[in-house]
Amino acid sequence: MRTLTRRIARYLSNTMLALAACAAAEIAFADTIAVIGTGRVASALGPGFAEQGHTIIYGSRDPSRAEVQALVEQTRGPASAAPQAEAAARADMVVIAVPGNVALDVVRSLGNLSGKIILDPTNIVMGGDDGAPTHAVETSNAELIQAAAPGARVVKAFNTLNYMTMIDPASSGGPVTIPVVGDDADAKAKVVALAEGMGFEVIDLGPLRYADTLEEMLVIWVNARNLGTPFDYHLRRRPAQ
Ligand SMILES: NC(=O)c1ccc[n+]([C@@H]2O[C@H](COP(=O)([O-])OP(=O)(O)OC[C@H]3O[C@@H](n4cnc5c(N)ncnc54)[C@H](OP(=O)(O)O)[C@@H]3O)[C@@H](O)[C@H]2O)c1
């Protein structure tokens, strides 16, 4: 009888420990995400991440603006708006949802981002001599951002699809792949989870030095759209061998 009582006590104790671990894991996973910018991509990713249980702080040059407050209202879950640097300071992950040609200056203005994940969906495109769009930096925005914030963990993702597809992946008419690159495995895993949580397939294409390839993928995407053949990226996985 005493053995049975001890067994039950041990079972209950282990169950309590397991439940406590699950609760701790959930708290750790429910990150605070600063979405810098309040435009099209911010309005797609902020609500998309909030629906997965994360707390969203929009970083705006004017957080009191009516459109910014409307975005906060339409974000299901804990959401608020703050000046850009304040939003970044309070977050575990910082999404740089600003025009590509100001992204670097914006990152520099955000203060110390050491230890944080930076999610970079930006593209930097200019008109080429032939009138067609061209990637406007020699390396990539993501690598320039990493150099400007060396203690942060930069992940490039969400730059190869339109914001409307981010809001409604089904509108693409089939599966959509989000390619992801970055040097930090843990940071990349968190971004992969966010993209999968929004309904996308994800393919890890390697370290951050391949970010220029992802940015060029967007240039090709724009060219095709301009030529009348819009597409979405879907990289079909081969069956396991
Ligand atoms: N549009 C797309 O479908 C799409 C898809 C994938 C990736 N991207 C990339 O994602 C980034 C954001 O694109 P978007 O279409 O969301 O742009 P957007 O609609 O123009 O919004 C950008 C936001 O950035 C903030 N901002 C603008 N100028 C700024 C400046 N000089 N300094 C600081 N903040 C500034 C503004 O927020 P506040 O006024 O509140 O400060 C603005 O709402 C771009 O790099 C773009 O290439 C776009």
The ligand as an SDF file (V2000), in Angstrom:
LIG
                    3D

 48 52  0  0  0  0  0  0  0  0999 V2000
    4.9740   45.4850  -50.2210 N   0  0  0  0  0  0  0  0  0  0  0  0
    5.2750   44.1870  -50.3680 C   0  0  0  0  0  0  0  0  0  0  0  0
    4.4520   43.4070  -50.8880 O   0  0  0  0  0  0  0  0  0  0  0  0
    6.5880   43.6410  -49.8580 C   0  0  0  0  0  0  0  0  0  0  0  0
    6.7700   42.2670  -49.8320 C   0  0  0  0  0  0  0  0  0  0  0  0
    7.9660   41.7410  -49.3150 C   0  0  0  0  0  0  0  0  0  0  0  0
    8.9330   42.6160  -48.8440 C   0  0  0  0  0  0  0  0  0  0  0  0
    8.7460   43.9650  -48.9060 N   0  0  0  0  0  0  0  0  0  0  0  0
    9.7920   44.8430  -48.3550 C   0  0  0  0  0  0  0  0  0  0  0  0
    9.3780   45.1300  -47.0130 O   0  0  0  0  0  0  0  0  0  0  0  0
    9.7300   46.4840  -46.6760 C   0  0  0  0  0  0  0  0  0  0  0  0
    8.4710   47.2380  -46.2820 C   0  0  0  0  0  0  0  0  0  0  0  0
    7.6220   47.3160  -47.4120 O   0  0  0  0  0  0  0  0  0  0  0  0
    6.1510   47.9300  -47.3100 P   0  0  0  0  0  0  0  0  0  0  0  0
    5.5180   47.6490  -48.6100 O   0  0  0  0  0  0  0  0  0  0  0  0
    5.4830   47.5040  -46.0650 O   0  0  0  0  0  0  0  0  0  0  0  0
    6.4770   49.4850  -47.2010 O   0  0  0  0  0  0  0  0  0  0  0  0
    5.4560   50.6430  -46.8130 P   0  0  0  0  0  0  0  0  0  0  0  0
    4.0390   50.1980  -47.0180 O   0  0  0  0  0  0  0  0  0  0  0  0
    5.9250   51.8610  -47.5310 O   0  0  0  0  0  0  0  0  0  0  0  0
    5.6700   50.8380  -45.2330 O   0  0  0  0  0  0  0  0  0  0  0  0
    6.9340   51.1510  -44.7140 C   0  0  0  0  0  0  0  0  0  0  0  0
    6.7700   51.6970  -43.3020 C   0  0  0  0  0  0  0  0  0  0  0  0
    8.0710   52.0860  -42.8370 O   0  0  0  0  0  0  0  0  0  0  0  0
    8.0070   53.2960  -42.0960 C   0  0  0  0  0  0  0  0  0  0  0  0
    8.9180   54.2480  -42.7470 N   0  0  0  0  0  0  0  0  0  0  0  0
    8.7930   54.8030  -43.9890 C   0  0  0  0  0  0  0  0  0  0  0  0
    9.8220   55.6520  -44.2520 N   0  0  0  0  0  0  0  0  0  0  0  0
   10.6150   55.6210  -43.1430 C   0  0  0  0  0  0  0  0  0  0  0  0
   11.8240   56.2880  -42.8020 C   0  0  0  0  0  0  0  0  0  0  0  0
   12.4380   57.1400  -43.6380 N   0  0  0  0  0  0  0  0  0  0  0  0
   12.3670   56.0160  -41.5840 N   0  0  0  0  0  0  0  0  0  0  0  0
   11.7540   55.1670  -40.7380 C   0  0  0  0  0  0  0  0  0  0  0  0
   10.6050   54.5200  -41.0130 N   0  0  0  0  0  0  0  0  0  0  0  0
   10.0440   54.7290  -42.1950 C   0  0  0  0  0  0  0  0  0  0  0  0
    6.5600   53.7920  -42.1530 C   0  0  0  0  0  0  0  0  0  0  0  0
    5.9360   53.5660  -40.8770 O   0  0  0  0  0  0  0  0  0  0  0  0
    5.6280   54.8320  -39.9040 P   0  0  0  0  0  0  0  0  0  0  0  0
    5.1030   55.9250  -40.8000 O   0  0  0  0  0  0  0  0  0  0  0  0
    4.5920   54.3370  -38.9550 O   0  0  0  0  0  0  0  0  0  0  0  0
    6.9130   55.1930  -39.2530 O   0  0  0  0  0  0  0  0  0  0  0  0
    5.9150   52.9510  -43.2290 C   0  0  0  0  0  0  0  0  0  0  0  0
    4.5800   52.6150  -42.9230 O   0  0  0  0  0  0  0  0  0  0  0  0
   10.4270   47.0570  -47.9040 C   0  0  0  0  0  0  0  0  0  0  0  0
   11.8070   46.9590  -47.7240 O   0  0  0  0  0  0  0  0  0  0  0  0
    9.9650   46.1710  -49.0490 C   0  0  0  0  0  0  0  0  0  0  0  0
   10.9350   46.0970  -50.0740 O   0  0  0  0  0  0  0  0  0  0  0  0
    7.5860   44.5040  -49.3970 C   0  0  0  0  0  0  0  0  0  0  0  0
  1  2  1  0
  2  3  2  0
  2  4  1  0
  4  5  1  0
  4 48  2  0
  5  6  2  0
  6  7  1  0
  7  8  2  0
  8  9  1  0
  8 48  1  0
  9 10  1  0
  9 46  1  0
 10 11  1  0
 11 12  1  0
 11 44  1  0
 12 13  1  0
 13 14  1  0
 14 15  2  0
 14 16  1  0
 14 17  1  0
 17 18  1  0
 18 19  2  0
 18 20  1  0
 18 21  1  0
 21 22  1  0
 22 23  1  0
 23 24  1  0
 23 42  1  0
 24 25  1  0
 25 26  1  0
 25 36  1  0
 26 27  1  0
 26 35  1  0
 27 28  2  0
 28 29  1  0
 29 30  1  0
 29 35  2  0
 30 31  1  0
 30 32  2  0
 32 33  1  0
 33 34  2  0
 34 35  1  0
 36 37  1  0
 36 42  1  0
 37 38  1  0
 38 39  2  0
 38 40  1  0
 38 41  1  0
 42 43  1  0
 44 45  1  0
 44 46  1  0
 46 47  1  0
M  CHG  2   8   1  16  -1
M  END
$$$$
